[in-house]
């Protein structure tokens, strides 16, 4: 039995099904991200787990206990919100200890647990400051300490990094992951940021229109997307419409216009979509297919090229080695291995 189980979860708002028959099993100590665009149902799912939203149908169980009749304040769940929701008139220590005070924890134990939680997030020396005296990253860590100090069974993170700048967001992804591993708490993250999900998760549940369309380890979801939606939402992808013209096991021969190439996957003869990640396409001197550079975009650690080709527009990602970029309008040849061309389902 999984530690957290969502079974046939449905939530409708009027005639709209925000969550539509969702099933999810999360093991104890696992970090799972619900990833998807706005309106896919990920936040509604999180709020149902927390008890803020009542499902129309389905079951939520934590450690085998049905949560249906359990009010939010009795679920022993820690939550970190997008806005942090710190009390501005309270010090850091008072904010962290608020949940303990509501639970009537004795003062001596409360002080010890506050100190431990602040040490965990490396804010012990700032315990007497007020939220207005803290940076965004520090406020986020206070909110995390407040969620963990009550020793919850489950930690819910509702887009907790969206208010931070890019550099701090990158740092906090790693920090939260390290803290989660240290504490060993079962964690659900809601995010629309695929980089967050890839870096922080044991597994990613990609959601579309109220359903989970793929769940798996980050590397598996990225390398073997279930369909075109996952392929393009979880990173960049070149989607090529093609026809299966031959096969040998999982190695398919496909034709796209005047170009034939091999791809990996399973599909009947007929139209298919092939996904190729931009970083898996390379410039070559001979072979491959002819293309022309439409534009080259400098991205810091890499160059992103858009190419006109017989397959349509292709995006190619090349590491920044310090070499001169390829000029716009230049004729080039590009190639990829069959292992990196994936035939998609749906």
C-alpha positions as CSV (number, residue, x, y, z in Angstrom):
1,X,0.0,0.0,0.0
2,X,1.4,3.4,-1.0
3,X,1.7,6.1,1.7
4,X,-0.5,8.6,-0.3
5,X,-3.2,7.2,-2.6
6,X,-5.5,9.2,-4.8
7,X,-8.2,7.0,-6.4
8,X,-10.7,8.1,-9.1
9,X,-10.4,11.7,-7.9
10,X,-12.9,14.0,-9.6
11,X,-13.6,17.7,-9.0
12,X,-16.1,19.7,-11.1
13,X,-16.7,23.4,-11.1
14,X,-20.1,23.7,-12.8
15,X,-19.8,21.7,-16.0
16,X,-16.0,21.9,-16.1
17,X,-14.1,18.9,-14.8
18,X,-11.0,20.4,-13.2
19,X,-9.8,17.0,-12.1
20,X,-11.2,14.0,-14.1
21,X,-10.7,10.5,-12.6
22,X,-7.1,11.0,-11.3
23,X,-5.2,8.1,-9.8
24,X,-1.8,8.5,-8.1
25,X,0.2,6.4,-5.6
26,X,3.1,8.0,-3.8
27,X,5.5,6.0,-1.6
28,X,6.7,7.2,1.8
29,X,9.6,9.6,1.5
30,X,9.0,10.1,-2.2
31,X,9.1,13.5,-3.9
32,X,6.5,13.7,-6.7
33,X,5.8,16.8,-8.8
34,X,2.5,17.5,-10.5
35,X,3.6,19.3,-13.6
36,X,1.4,21.0,-16.2
37,X,0.0,24.2,-17.7
38,X,-2.5,26.5,-16.0
39,X,-5.9,24.9,-15.8
40,X,-4.7,21.3,-15.9
41,X,-6.0,20.5,-12.4
42,X,-2.7,20.3,-10.5
43,X,-3.5,23.0,-7.9
44,X,-7.0,21.7,-7.5
45,X,-5.5,18.2,-6.8
46,X,-3.2,19.7,-4.2
47,X,-6.0,21.6,-2.5
48,X,-8.1,18.4,-2.3
49,X,-5.2,16.6,-0.6
50,X,-4.9,19.4,1.8
51,X,-8.7,19.4,2.5
52,X,-9.3,22.9,1.2
53,X,-11.4,21.6,-1.7
54,X,-13.9,18.7,-1.4
55,X,-13.9,16.2,-4.3
56,X,-17.1,15.3,-6.1
57,X,-15.9,11.7,-6.2
58,X,-12.9,9.5,-5.4
59,X,-10.8,8.7,-2.4
60,X,-7.8,10.3,-0.7
61,X,-5.9,8.1,1.8
62,X,-2.7,8.9,3.8
63,X,-1.0,6.0,5.3
64,X,-4.1,3.9,4.8
65,X,-6.4,6.5,6.5
66,X,-9.3,7.8,4.5
67,X,-9.2,11.6,4.6
68,X,-12.8,12.2,3.5
69,X,-14.1,13.2,6.9
70,X,-10.9,14.7,8.2
71,X,-10.9,18.6,8.3
72,X,-7.8,20.4,7.0
73,X,-6.4,21.3,10.5
74,X,-6.5,17.6,11.5
75,X,-4.7,16.2,8.4
76,X,-1.2,16.9,9.8
77,X,0.0,18.3,6.5
78,X,2.6,21.0,6.0
79,X,2.0,23.5,3.2
80,X,4.3,26.1,1.6
81,X,2.3,28.6,-0.5
82,X,3.4,30.6,-3.5
83,X,3.0,33.8,-1.4
84,X,4.7,32.3,1.7
85,X,1.8,33.7,3.8
86,X,4.0,34.9,6.7
87,X,2.6,37.1,9.4
88,X,4.2,40.5,9.0
89,X,3.8,41.4,12.7
90,X,5.6,38.3,13.9
91,X,9.3,37.5,14.1
92,X,10.8,34.6,12.1
93,X,10.7,32.5,15.3
94,X,7.1,33.4,16.0
95,X,6.1,32.6,12.4
96,X,7.8,29.2,12.5
97,X,6.3,28.4,15.9
98,X,2.7,29.5,15.1
99,X,1.6,25.9,14.2
100,X,3.1,24.5,17.4
101,X,1.3,27.1,19.4
102,X,-2.0,26.2,17.8
103,X,-1.3,22.6,18.7
104,X,-0.7,23.6,22.4
105,X,2.9,22.3,22.3
106,X,4.7,23.1,25.6
107,X,6.9,26.2,25.5
108,X,10.2,24.4,26.1
109,X,9.6,21.9,23.4
110,X,8.3,24.6,21.1
111,X,11.5,26.6,21.5
112,X,13.6,23.5,20.8
113,X,11.7,22.6,17.7
114,X,11.7,26.1,16.4
115,X,15.5,26.2,16.8
116,X,15.9,22.9,15.1
117,X,13.7,23.9,12.1
118,X,15.6,27.2,11.7
119,X,18.9,25.4,11.8
120,X,17.6,23.0,9.1
121,X,17.0,25.9,6.8
122,X,20.1,27.8,7.9
123,X,18.3,30.8,9.4
124,X,19.0,30.4,13.1
125,X,20.8,33.7,13.4
126,X,17.7,35.5,11.9
127,X,15.1,34.3,14.4
128,X,14.2,37.7,15.7
129,X,13.9,39.5,12.4
130,X,10.6,40.3,10.8
131,X,9.6,39.1,7.3
132,X,10.0,42.6,5.8
133,X,13.7,42.4,6.8
134,X,14.3,39.2,4.9
135,X,15.0,38.5,1.2
136,X,12.6,36.5,-0.9
137,X,14.7,33.4,-0.5
138,X,14.9,33.8,3.3
139,X,11.1,34.3,3.5
140,X,10.7,31.1,1.5
141,X,12.9,29.2,3.9
142,X,10.9,30.5,6.8
143,X,7.8,29.2,5.2
144,X,9.4,25.8,4.7
145,X,10.6,25.7,8.3
146,X,7.1,26.6,9.5
147,X,5.7,23.7,7.4
148,X,8.3,21.2,8.7
149,X,8.3,22.2,12.4
150,X,4.9,20.5,13.0
151,X,6.4,17.2,11.9
152,X,3.8,16.6,9.2
153,X,3.0,13.3,7.5
154,X,3.0,15.0,4.2
155,X,4.6,18.2,2.7
156,X,2.7,20.1,0.0
157,X,4.5,22.8,-2.1
158,X,2.3,25.1,-4.1
159,X,4.6,26.7,-6.7
160,X,6.8,27.9,-3.8
161,X,9.6,29.4,-6.1
162,X,7.5,31.3,-8.6
163,X,8.1,34.7,-6.8
164,X,11.9,34.4,-6.8
165,X,14.3,35.7,-9.4
166,X,15.9,33.1,-11.8
167,X,19.2,32.7,-10.0
168,X,17.7,32.3,-6.5
169,X,15.1,30.0,-7.9
170,X,17.8,27.7,-9.2
171,X,19.6,27.7,-5.8
172,X,16.4,27.0,-3.9
173,X,15.5,24.0,-6.1
174,X,18.6,22.3,-4.9
175,X,18.2,23.5,-1.3
176,X,14.7,22.2,-0.9
177,X,15.6,18.9,-2.5
178,X,18.5,18.4,0.0
179,X,16.3,19.3,3.0
180,X,13.5,17.0,1.8
181,X,16.1,14.1,1.5
182,X,17.5,14.9,4.9
183,X,14.1,14.9,6.6
184,X,12.8,12.1,4.5
185,X,9.3,13.5,4.2
186,X,6.8,12.6,1.5
187,X,6.4,15.6,-0.7
188,X,4.1,16.8,-3.5
189,X,5.2,19.8,-5.5
190,X,2.8,21.7,-7.9
191,X,4.6,23.5,-10.6
192,X,4.4,24.6,-14.3
193,X,8.2,25.0,-14.4
194,X,9.6,21.9,-16.1
195,X,13.2,22.7,-14.8
196,X,11.9,22.6,-11.2
197,X,10.2,19.3,-11.8
198,X,13.2,17.7,-13.5
199,X,15.7,18.8,-10.8
200,X,13.7,18.2,-7.6
201,X,11.6,15.1,-8.3
202,X,11.9,11.4,-7.8
203,X,8.9,11.1,-10.2
204,X,7.0,13.6,-12.4
205,X,3.3,13.3,-13.0
206,X,2.5,15.3,-16.2
207,X,-1.1,16.6,-16.2
208,X,-3.3,17.7,-19.0
209,X,-7.0,18.5,-18.8
210,X,-7.5,17.1,-15.3
211,X,-5.7,13.8,-15.9
212,X,-2.2,12.4,-15.5
213,X,-1.0,11.6,-19.0
214,X,2.4,10.3,-17.9
215,X,4.2,9.5,-14.7
216,X,7.7,8.3,-14.2
217,X,11.3,9.3,-13.3
218,X,12.3,12.6,-14.8
219,X,14.8,11.0,-17.1
220,X,12.3,8.5,-18.3
221,X,9.6,11.1,-19.0
222,X,12.0,13.3,-20.8
223,X,13.7,10.6,-22.9
224,X,10.5,8.6,-23.6
225,X,7.5,11.0,-23.7
226,X,4.1,9.4,-23.9
227,X,2.7,11.8,-26.5
228,X,3.3,15.0,-28.3
229,X,2.0,17.1,-25.4
230,X,4.5,15.6,-22.9
231,X,7.3,15.9,-25.5
232,X,6.8,19.6,-25.9
233,X,5.8,20.5,-22.4
234,X,8.7,18.7,-20.7
235,X,11.5,20.5,-22.6
236,X,11.8,21.5,-26.2
237,X,11.1,19.0,-29.0
238,X,11.0,19.0,-32.8
239,X,7.8,17.2,-33.8
240,X,7.9,15.8,-37.3
241,X,4.9,14.3,-39.1
242,X,6.0,11.2,-41.0
243,X,4.8,7.8,-42.4
244,X,6.1,4.4,-41.3
245,X,7.5,2.7,-44.4
246,X,9.4,-0.2,-42.9
247,X,10.3,-1.8,-39.6
248,X,12.7,-4.2,-37.8
249,X,11.5,-4.7,-34.2
250,X,11.3,-1.3,-32.5
251,X,13.5,0.3,-35.2
252,X,11.1,2.0,-37.7
253,X,11.9,3.4,-41.1
254,X,9.9,6.6,-41.6
255,X,9.4,9.0,-44.5
256,X,8.8,12.7,-44.1
257,X,8.4,14.4,-47.5
258,X,11.6,13.7,-49.4
259,X,13.5,12.5,-46.4
260,X,13.7,9.0,-44.9
261,X,15.3,8.2,-41.6
262,X,15.1,5.7,-38.8
263,X,13.3,6.1,-35.4
264,X,12.7,4.1,-32.3
265,X,9.2,3.1,-31.1
266,X,6.1,1.1,-31.8
267,X,3.4,2.1,-34.3
268,X,1.3,0.6,-37.1
269,X,2.0,1.5,-40.7
270,X,0.7,4.9,-41.5
271,X,1.0,8.5,-40.1
272,X,3.1,9.0,-37.0
273,X,4.7,11.9,-35.1
274,X,8.4,11.7,-34.4
275,X,10.0,13.7,-31.6
276,X,13.7,14.8,-31.7
277,X,15.1,16.8,-28.8
278,X,17.1,19.9,-30.1
279,X,20.2,18.9,-28.2
280,X,20.3,15.5,-30.0
281,X,20.6,17.2,-33.4
282,X,24.2,18.1,-34.5
283,X,25.9,19.9,-37.4
284,X,27.8,17.5,-39.7
285,X,30.2,17.9,-42.6
286,X,28.8,15.0,-44.7
287,X,25.6,13.0,-44.7
288,X,22.5,14.0,-42.8
289,X,20.1,16.5,-44.4
290,X,20.6,19.9,-45.9
291,X,19.3,22.9,-44.0
292,X,19.7,26.6,-43.7
293,X,20.2,28.7,-40.5
294,X,17.2,30.9,-40.0
295,X,18.5,32.5,-36.8
296,X,21.0,31.7,-34.1
297,X,20.1,32.8,-30.5
298,X,22.8,33.1,-27.8
299,X,21.5,31.5,-24.6
300,X,24.7,31.8,-22.5
301,X,25.8,28.2,-22.0
302,X,24.4,27.2,-25.4
303,X,23.3,28.4,-28.8
304,X,19.8,27.8,-30.0
305,X,19.5,27.6,-33.8
306,X,16.3,27.6,-35.9
307,X,16.8,26.0,-39.2
308,X,14.8,25.7,-42.4
309,X,14.9,22.1,-43.7
310,X,12.9,19.6,-45.9
311,X,11.3,18.5,-42.6
312,X,10.1,22.0,-41.9
313,X,11.6,24.2,-39.2
314,X,14.0,22.4,-36.9
315,X,15.4,23.7,-33.6
316,X,19.0,22.7,-32.8
317,X,20.8,23.3,-29.5
318,X,24.6,23.4,-29.4
319,X,26.8,23.9,-26.4
320,X,28.7,27.2,-26.2
321,X,32.3,26.1,-26.6
322,X,33.6,29.6,-27.3
323,X,33.7,29.0,-31.1
324,X,32.3,31.5,-33.5
325,X,28.5,30.9,-34.1
326,X,27.1,29.9,-37.4
327,X,25.9,32.9,-39.3
328,X,22.2,33.4,-40.1
329,X,21.5,32.3,-43.7
330,X,24.3,29.8,-43.8
331,X,23.8,26.4,-45.5
332,X,24.5,23.5,-43.2
333,X,24.0,19.8,-42.8
334,X,22.4,18.2,-39.7
335,X,22.0,14.7,-38.4
336,X,20.9,12.7,-35.4
337,X,21.0,9.0,-34.4
338,X,17.9,6.7,-34.7
339,X,18.0,6.2,-30.9
340,X,17.2,9.9,-30.5
341,X,14.2,10.0,-32.8
342,X,11.2,8.8,-30.9
343,X,7.9,7.7,-32.4
344,X,5.1,9.1,-30.2
345,X,1.8,7.6,-29.2
346,X,-1.2,10.0,-29.6
